Amino acid sequence: MKFIKSIFRYLTTRYTKIQLLIILIIIMFSFFVTESNIFARFSYDAKIIELNGQIDHYRNKTIEDKQKLEELQSDKDRIEKFARENYLMKKENEDVFILE
């Protein structure tokens, strides 16, 4: 409390009360009223963190997909297995039963 009083005493000796009031109004206006206020800043920071998380997720997904693509391009049996599982393809002489 003594520290705050010394700061207030210093400011009142250096500036008039009207000047201090104007400075305080400008600070309040810039922090709370303008479009780029402190609350918007916090929401922007939260959005940036969320988007960085999405970037990491999609980078990992891209790496996984590239590995799957390399596996599919390297082996014919894997292509056949992938087509059977994902697109329900079959050979001419077989029957496919789908269980759900």
Summary of the structure (lengths in Angstrom):
residues: 100
radius of gyration: 32.4
end to end distance: 71.2
largest distance: 98.0
contacts: 177
relative contact order: 0.04
helix: 79%
strand: 0%
